[in-house]
Amino acid sequence: MDIKDILQMKTGGQWLVNTINNRTIFCREMFSEEHNEIKNMISQFAQERIFPNVQNIEKLDEDLSRAIMREMGELGLIGADAPEEFGGAGLDKITACLITEGVGWGGSSSFGCTFGVQTGIGSLGIVFFGTPEQKEKYLPKLMSGEWIAAYGLTEPSAGSDALSAKTTAFLTEDGEHYILNGEKQFISNGGWADVFTILAQVNGNKFSCFVVDKETEGFTIGSEEKKMGMKGSSTTSLKFTDAKVPAKNLLYEVGKGATIAFNALNIGRYKLGAASIGGSKLAIREAIKYALDRRQFGQPIARFDAIIGKIADITVRTFVADTMLYRTVGMIQDAIDDLDDKDPEYYIKMGEAMERFAIEASMAKVYGSETSDMVVDNCMQIFGGYGFIEEYSIAMAYRDDRINRIWEGTNEINRAIISGYMMKKVLTEEISLRDILKDLDSFLLSNNHKDNKDIFSIEKHAVEAAKRLAVLIFQEALCEFGQDLKHEQQLSEAFADIFTHIFTSESVICRAQQTMSSNGISNMSFNIAKIDVAESLLDVRSLSSKCLNRIFSEEVPNRIMGPVIKLHDIINLNTDTISLKRSLGEYMIEKKDYPF
């Protein structure tokens, strides 16, 4: 593939060097009738079957969780990502995200974990890379909920550095079995699973993947871990002592374990973002309800300006997370739609297509998990002392949420993926920085950015300035450190946050301008976009200074500092965010729910 082909290919990261203009992005206002039907179905199911059973699920009630899973299987809610011929529903990635988000509305992060592993890392390796025989044996029972799935990657000494796994697999002389030895740690669904996807080193150095049945000789499951949160989900260790796994249970090919692992994780990451968003929306609803009931100084605390501001803050953050998630999934689905679903390698090519959006998938995971963290923390504050009491649901939500920044790759690892993939795309010229840098002087000289017909003209100009600021500094970092930039982890994390702020700011502007109308909900999207862009770009300004001070250890040269000062001035917006938040918060209290 030559450079021209690469530049024309649908791939992630291009938004960094492309202008906003009036770009259309996929967002929930563009859901099809089928999307909305499934959204309503899962929302009703979550409220009727999960929400009333939260406390029983928390008691680690396997029978209850299995029963709910089977009910979801009967409704076709497990198999969104799996082909119909093997018991799945063969739906698009948008629908799969909607289902995951809807489960989050059920208020049980524990069941969300059980379901998330089942529909994600636990089964997707078989969906994408399994032989017809493997799919026929395992998928129908997994998609119906009759069997539970688990995924074994993490080891006692190999967490984020997954490829250094020590579990070994050696083929027997007769070629009939692989003999596995080793241990896996922190395996979600571990104690309940009937089928395990296990990563191991064939011959000690070829990272590979196997489907392992629960009854496999030499395979034992450890006791349940005593966890801080997610108490209603199963988490155990797994041990392999000369475990005999049939050779036909090798998944894909010897040495292709990383491909299987990373494809499953890419989907798992944006789905975790979806789960975090669903939980955040439920927490907002419960916090508003409490704030209206709780009275201090003769009035509901919902009337206090500080509380109104908090409700606005968590609403903005959740709206933005939702926007960037569905934009990401929309881009992924658009690339998948170009594939031939009759191609025998359709699912393998689907994985390749999704990997092109690894940047955005990791952004969805980081931003989504840090959104739910911010939301539950602020909701806890709204509940005050009562939030610290286990009788109130926010205490459980607070405990459960903490794991989201750790699993599916820690947020540190995902930030490394964001900046690392961006670096790779720039160095291979899949993303070209030349044009945007070439017009920097003319951009800085232009003063025609204000357009009375475009209510977001100033914000758009500011985001375009942020892109040029990011590209200018990123280029200098690459010149200074080259590929060693990946070892500059604090610097790389700062770049990951800059890129994320730019992606989310652009996304929320696009969604708001697409949905502006005479109805109140759409008008509130105007407030949200104004607030988010102003505050996000302040963070970009601060982060850019941090990056410059690392790249230039003594003094930033004038050739860089001159444009940087001008770009900083452009992204420093004079937006009255307090008034906008007051209006938004009062609107949310009036609605008594998350209405977007």
N, C-alpha and C positions, 0 to 999 in steps of 0.2 A: 504494500500500500504506500503510495507516494504522499508527499506533504499535502497536495491538493485534495486527495481523497480524505486524509485525516481531518482537514479543516472543514470539510463538508459533512463529516460524520456527526450524528447526534451524540453529543458527549457532554459530560459535566464540566463545570468551571468556566464555560464560555461567557457567562454573564459578567465575569470580571472585566472583560475587554469589549463587551458590546454595550451600546447605549440603551437606556430605558425606553425613550420615546413613548409610544403608546402600546407597548408590548402587552399581549394578552397572555396570562398565565392560567394554569388550571387551579381552581379553588372550589370550595364546597358549593358556591353559588352556581357552579356549572355541573353539578351532579345530574346524572340522567334520572329518569323516572325509576329505573331499576335500582340505581344507587339509593335513592330516597326510600324505596320500599324496603330494601334490606336494612338501611339505617333505622327505620321505624321498627322493623322486626326485632333486631338485636337490642334496641333500646327497650322495647316492651319486655323482651325475655330477661334482660338484665335486671329490670325493676321488679319483675314478678318472681323470678327464680333464683337470682343471685343475691340481690339486696336484702331480702327477708332472711336469708340463710347465712349472712356474714359471720355471725357469732358461732354458729355450728361448724362452718368451714374452718374457722380459726382453731377448732379443737382437733385439727388434723384428722378429720373424718373422711377417710378414703372412700367409703361407700357413697357418701353424699357427693363428693367431687366427681366420682365416676358416673353417678346417676345423672348429674347435670351435664357432664361431658357427652353421655349417650344421647340425652335429649337434644343437645346442640348438633350432634351427628345426624339425628333424624331430620332436623331442620336444614341440613346441608351447610351448617355454619362452620364446620371444621375443615372441609375440603376445598376452600376457595382457590387455593394454589395448586391443587392436584387435578389431573385429567379425569374426565367423566368415566372413561373406560375402566378406571381402577377405583371407582367409588367416590371420586372427587366431584367438584362442581365446575371446575375449569373457568373460574371467574377472573376478572382483571385485578391488578394489584391495588387499585383504588378501593374496590369492594373488600378485599382482604384487610386493608387498613381500617376501613369503616367498621368491620366486625371487631377487630382488635380494640379500637377506640370504644365501641359500644360495650364491650366486656368491662372496660374501665369504669363505665357508669354504674356497674353493679356494686362498687364499693368494696370489693374483695381483691386486694392485690395478690393475695395467696392464690385464689382461683385464677386470676389473670396470669400468674406465673405458670400454673399447671397447663392452662390453655395455650399460652404463648409458646411454651416448649413443644407442645403437641403439634401445633400448626406451623412452627418455625424450625428451629435447629434440629428438633427431634425427628421430623419426617422429611424435610426438604432435601436432604442428601439423597434419599431414596427416590423422591419425585424427580429430581434433576438428573441423577447419575445412575439410578438403579437399572439393572437389566429387566427385560419384560417379565422374567420369572420372579425376580425380587419384588417388582411392583405388584404383580398378581398375588404374591404370598402375603405381603405386609400392608399395602396401602388400603385395601377395602376395610380391614378391621381397624386400622388407625383412623381412617376418615369417618367411620361410623361411631367412633368412641369406644368400641368394644375393647380395644387394646390401647394402652398408654405408651407414649414414646419418651425416650430420654437421649441425651447427647453427652458423650464423654470426651472432653478435650483437656480441661484443667487437671493438673497433677499437683501433689504436695510441693514439688519444686519447680513447677512450670505453670505459671498463670498467664501473665501478659506475654511472656516469651513462649508461646504455645508450641512453636516448631522445635523447641528443645525437649519435647516430651521424651520420657525414658521408657515408657511402655513398649515392649518389643513384640515382634511377631516373626516366627520362622516357619517356613513351609516344611511339612513332613516329607520324608523321602518318597513316600508313595504319592505325594501331591494332592492328598485328599483333605488335609486340614492345615490350618495355621495354628501354631501354639503361641498363645499370648501370655505374657508375664508383665506385671506392673500394677500400678494403682492410680485411680482417678479420684479427684477430690471435689467437693461442693457440687454434686450432680443433682440438678433440679429434676424432680419426678423420679429420682433414683430408687426409692423404696417401693414405688407403685408400678414402675414401668414393666412392660412385657417385652419391649424391643428397644435396643440400645444402638446408637450410632457411635462407634468407638474409633478414635484416632490412635495409631501405633506406628512404630518404626519397623518396617520390614527389613530383616537382616541388619538391624541396628541403625540404618541411616536413610531409609526410604520411607518418608512420611506418607502413610496410607490409611485407608478407612475401611471399616468392617461393620456389617450388621450382625449384632450379637443377640441371640435369644436369651431370655431370662433363665431358662433351664440348662444352659450350656454347662457341660462338665468343667469344673475348675474355676467357675465364675461365682463369686460371692458378693453379697451386698451388705454394706456396713449399717450400723444403727443410725437412727435419725439424729441429725445435728440439732443442738439447742441454739436457736437463732434469736437475734435481737428482734427481728421482724419476720414477715412472711411465715408466720407460725403455722398457717393452715396448708402450706405446701410441703411436699416431701423433699428433703435434701440429705443425701447420704454420700458416703464414699463407695467406690467399687474396687474389687480386688480380683486380679487374674493370676492364678497359680497353675501354670501349665494348662490353661483353658483351651479346649479343643473347639476351634471355630471352623466350620466347613469352608473349604477353599472357594466354593461357589458364593460365599457371603462376602467376598471382597467387593467393595463398592468402587465402581469405575476401574481404575488401573493402579498397579503398584506405583507408588511415588506421586500420586495425584491427590494426596490427602489435603494439601494446602488449598487446592482449587475447590474441593468440596467444602472445607471448613469456612473459607472466606466468602464463598457464595451464600452459604446459609447465614453467616454472620451479617452480611450486607443487608439481607432481608430482615433479619432479627433486629438490626439497629434501627431501621426506620419504623419497624413495628413497635419497638419499645417506645419510640417517640409518640406513636399513636396511643399506646396504652397510657403513657404519662399525661397526654392531653385529655383523654377521657376522664382520668382520675382528677385532674385539675379542675375540669368543669363541674364535676360533682362536688368537689371541695368548695368551690366558689358558691354554689347553690346553698350548701349547708351553712357556710359562714354568713351569708346574707340573711338566711332564716334566723340564725342565732342572734345576729346584730339587731334585727327587728324585734326580737323577743326580749333581749337583755336590756334592762333599764338602769341608768345611772343618772344621778342629778336630775331626776324627774322626767327623763325622756329616753327613748331607745338609743343605744350607742350608735345605731346606724345614722343618726342625725349629726354625729360629731364629725367635724371636717377631717380629722386625722384618719378616722375609720373610712370615710368616703374616699380619701386618697389611697388607702390601702386596697380597697375594693377595685378602684380604678387601675392601680398598678398591676394587680394579679390578672385583671381582665385584659389589659394591654398585652401582657406577656403571653397569656394563653392564646389570644387571638393571633399574635404573631407566630407562635409555635405552630398553630393549626395551619396558618397560611403557608409557611415554608415547607411543612410536611407534605401537604397536598400538591404544592407546586412540584416538589421533588418526585412524588409518586406519579404525578401526571407526566413529567419528563421521562421517567423510566417506562411508563406504559406506552408512551408515544414511540420510544425506541423499540419496544417489544412488538408493537403493532406492525413494524416493518418486516418481521420475521414470517417465514412460512410455517404455519403450525402443523403441516403435514410432513415436514422435514424430520427424518429419524433423529437428528441431533437438535431438534427444536429447543429442548430444555437446556441443553448444554450451551447453545447459542444465546438463550435467554439469560443464563448466568453471565455470559461474556458481556451482553448488552447492559446488564445491571451494574457490572463492575465499572463501566465507564462513568457511573454516577456514584462512585465510592465516596467522593468528597461530600456530596449532598447527603448521602445516607448517614455518614458519620456526623455531619452537622445536625441532622434530625435527631440523632441519638443524644448528642451533647446538649443541644439547645432544649430538646424535649425533657430530658432528665433534670436539667438545671432549672427548667421552668417549673416542673412539679415540686422540686425542692423549695424554690422561692414561694410558690403558691401555698404549700402546706405550712411553711414557716409563718407566713403572714396570716393564714387562717388560724393557726395556733395562737397567734398574738391577739387576734380578734376574740377568740374564745376566752382569752385570759387564763386565770387559774383553773377554770373548768376544763380547758383544753388539755390540762396535764392529768386529768382524771380519766381512768380507763373506761368509765361509763360512757364517755363521749367519744364519738367515732374519730375525731381528729387526732387523738393520741395514737391509735393504731395506724392511721394514715401517716403520721409523722415518723413512726418507727419503720413502717414498711417501705417508705419512699427512699430511705438512705441507700439501699442496695442498687438503685437504678443508675447511680454514677459509677458503679463498680463492674456489674456484669455486662455482657455483650461487648467486652473490651472496655477497660476503664476509660474515663473521659480523657485521661492523659494520653492513652494509646490512640483514641479517636482523634484527638487534636493533632497528634503526630501524623495520622493518616491524612487529615485535611491538608496540612502544610506540605507533607511529603508527596502526596499525589499532585498537588498544585505545582510543586517543584518539578516533578517528573513530566507533567504535561507541558510546562514551559521549556524544559531542556530538550524535549523531543519535538517541540514546535507544534504540538497538538493545540496549544494555546500560544498565540503570538503576542508579545508585549510591544513589538516595534511600533505598530500604528498608533496605539494610544499614547506612547511616549513621544512619538514624532509630532503629534499635534498639541503637546503640552503648552507650548508658548502661546499658540493661537487661542487655546482654551482660556488661559489666564488673562489674555487681553480682551476677550469677549465680555461684553456687559449687557447682552440682550437676552439674558436668561429669564427675566420676569415677563410673564405672559398673562395678561388679565383674563384670558379665556381658559387658562389652565390653572386650577386652584392648587396644584402641586408643583408648579414650575420652579419655585425656589427650592423645594425639597429634592426635586429631580436633579437640579443643577448641583446641589450639595452632595448627593450620592455620586454623581459623575466626578465631582472633585475628590471624593473619598476613594473612588476607584483609581484615579490617577495618583493619588497619594500612596495608596497601597502598592501599586505597580512600581512606582518610582523607588520606594524603599525596598521592596522585594527584589528588584533588579540589583540594587546596591548590595543587598545581603548575599545574593548569588555570586556577584563579582568578588565579594570579600571572602566568602566561605566555600563557594562551589558546592559540591555534593556533601561536604562536611556540615552544611547547614542542618542536616538531619540530626547531627550530634549536639547542636546548639538548642537544647530542648526548651529552655525558657523562652528563647527568641522565637522558636517555631510555634510554641503555644500562643504567643502574642500575635503572630501572623494568622494563626487559625482563628483567633477571636476577631481580628480585623476582617478577614474574609467572611466570617459568619455574620457579622454586623452588616456588611455590605449586602450580602445575599438576602438577609431578612428585611432590611430597609427597603430594598428594591421590590421585594415580594409584596410587602404590605402596601406600598404605594400602588402597585399594579392592581392588587385586589380591591383597594378602596376606590380607585378611579373606575374600575369595571362595575362596581356595585352601587355607586352613588345614585340616589334617586330621591323621591319625595318622602319615602317612608323612613321612620325613625331609626330602624336598625342600620340601614345603609348610611344615614347621616352620621351615626356614631362611628362608623368605620373611618370617616374623615378625621374625627378627633383622635382615634387610635393611631392612624398613620402619622399625623402631625406630632403626637407625643413620642412615638417610638423612634421616628427618624431623628428628631432633635436630640433625644437622650442617647441613642445608639452612636450617633456621629460624635458626640462629646467623648464617648469611650474610644472611638477610633482615633480621635485627636490625641488622647492621652497615651494609648498604646503605640501610636506611631512615634511619639517622642521617646518612649522606652526603647523601641527598636533602633532608632537612630543613635541613641547613646551607647548601645552595645556594638553596632556596626562600626561606628567611628569613635574609638576609645578616647581620643583627645578632643578634637573639635570637628564639628560637622562643617564640611567645606561650603563656601558661599554658593557654588553651583547647585548644591542640593538644598541648602538652607533657605535660599531666596524663594524658590518655588514652594517649599514646604510652608513657609510663613503665609504665603498667599492662599495656598490650599486650606490651611488651618482657618484662615479668616472666612473662607466660603462655607466650610462645614460647621462653623459656629453659628447656629441659627438663633434668632431672637424670638423664640416661640414661648408664649405664656403657657407652659405645660400645666401649671397649677390650676388655672381656670378651666382648661380643657379636661383635666382629670376630675374636677369638681362636677362638671356637667356629665361626664361619663359615669362617675360613681353614683350620682343621683339617679341616672337612668337605670343603672343596674339594680339599685335598691327598689326602684319602682317596679321593675320587671320580676324581682324576687327569684331570678334564675340567670343562667348563662344563655342568652337568646340568639347568639350568632350562628 
